[in-house]
Amino acid sequence: MPALRDMRGDHTVTLQVAAMASATTDNEQLGFVVPFNAKVTAVKWVPSAAVTANGTNYSVLSVRNRKADASGSALPATRSYAATNSSQFVPEDCTLSGTASDLLVNAGDVLTVQMIHTASGVVIPAGSVRISYQAR
């Protein structure tokens, strides 16, 4: 029987994430442990509530690669609320990193979802993040 890594095409994992407690309370939540060497090919964000962007006071949702030893800082994908609003329950493409190595994850790496604010921020609601990846 073939292993998951042997199957062609994108594999996906959907993560449920909690909302920011307040616009200035950053958080980071466990996503999943990468099962094999892979490349992140897409990330979708589906917020459970509408969000109004603000060019000065904004927050950013990111998928972060913490590496197997928790030392990592690469951000394979982000969604900033500095310029574009979100609608409740409408899936959005996150922006993939322009640095090719940020998209490469190794077996055992831990992907997390973080929400961080700038200035007084905006609250990022609960929602789901769908990460698509391919074996490499």
C-alpha positions, -999 to +999 in steps of 0.1 A: +000+000+000+015+034-010+023+059+018+007+093+017+040+109+006+039+087-025+006+100-037+008+127-063-007+162-060-015+184-031-022+171+004-042+193+027-047+198+064-074+221+079-067+237+112-093+254+134-079+285+151-091+306+180-096+343+178-073+369+192-084+377+228-080+414+220-065+435+192-032+437+212-030+401+224-008+382+201-011+344+200+004+313+184-014+280+181-001+245+173-010+236+137+005+202+128+037+181+126+048+177+090+048+140+082+074+141+054+096+165+035+072+188+016+067+221-001+038+244+010+018+252-022-011+272-009-028+285+023-064+295+026-079+315+055-116+314+063-126+339+090-157+333+112-164+370+112-158+400+090-126+421+096-121+457+086-085+464+076-066+494+089-034+507+074-020+519+107-035+496+133-035+461+119-028+425+126-012+397+106-022+360+105+008+338+095+017+301+092+050+297+109+075+269+106+089+263+141+112+235+129+114+202+148+134+219+176+110+250+178+138+273+166+123+282+133+111+317+122+102+311+085+067+323+075+055+303+045+023+323+043+007+355+057-025+374+056-022+411+066-051+433+076-033+465+067-051+470+034-078+444+026-110+436+045-124+401+050-160+388+048-174+363+071-170+327+059-154+337+026-121+317+019-091+339+010-057+330-004-029+339+020+003+353+004+030+327+000+065+338+009+086+350-020+116+332-005+116+297-019+133+281+011+105+294+034+081+271+016+102+240+022+093+220+053+109+189+066+095+158+083+090+166+120+088+204+115+059+220+134+037+244+116+019+269+138-007+297+132+003+330+147-016+363+150+005+394+158-005+431+159+010+464+149+002+496+168-032+490+184-040+461+160-074+447+149-089+415+163-085+385+140-115+363+146-116+325+149-116+306+117-099+279+098-066+277+079-061+251+051-025+243+043-018+225+010+015+208+005+033+184-018+059+158-011+094+166-022 
